[in-house]
């Protein structure tokens, strides 16, 4: 179950990274930082939903 969840989250992170690269253009650290923050929220949100 956790493996499946990680795959879903990673797919969403990759999509967000592609979008953010277009927005931020060049500042890779900013892109990575934003994606990591989003990943934490996503994981907490998804895990919360699965537990209900």
C-alpha positions in Angstrom: 0.0 0.0 0.0 2.8 2.4 1.0 4.6 1.6 -2.3 1.5 2.4 -4.3 1.1 5.7 -2.4 4.7 6.7 -3.0 4.3 6.1 -6.7 1.2 8.3 -6.9 2.9 11.1 -4.9 6.1 10.9 -7.0 4.0 11.2 -10.2 2.3 14.3 -8.7 5.7 15.8 -7.6 7.1 15.3 -11.1 4.1 17.0 -12.7 4.4 19.9 -10.3 8.1 20.2 -11.0 7.5 20.4 -14.7 4.9 23.2 -14.1 7.2 25.0 -11.6 10.2 24.9 -14.0 8.1 26.9 -16.5 7.1 29.4 -13.8 10.4 29.9 -12.0 12.7 29.4 -15.1 16.1 28.6 -13.9 16.1 28.7 -10.1 16.2 25.0 -9.6 16.7 25.2 -5.8 13.5 27.2 -5.5 11.6 24.6 -7.6 12.9 21.7 -5.6 12.1 23.4 -2.3 8.5 24.1 -3.3 8.1 20.5 -4.6 9.4 19.1 -1.3 7.0 21.3 0.7 4.1 20.2 -1.6 5.1 16.5 -1.2 4.9 16.7 2.5 1.4 18.2 2.3 0.4 15.7 -0.3 1.6 12.7 1.7 -0.1 14.0 4.9 -3.3 14.6 2.9 -3.3 11.2 1.2 -2.4 9.3 4.3 -5.2 11.1 6.2 -7.7 10.2 3.5 -6.7 6.5 3.6 -7.0 6.3 7.4 -10.6 7.5 7.4 
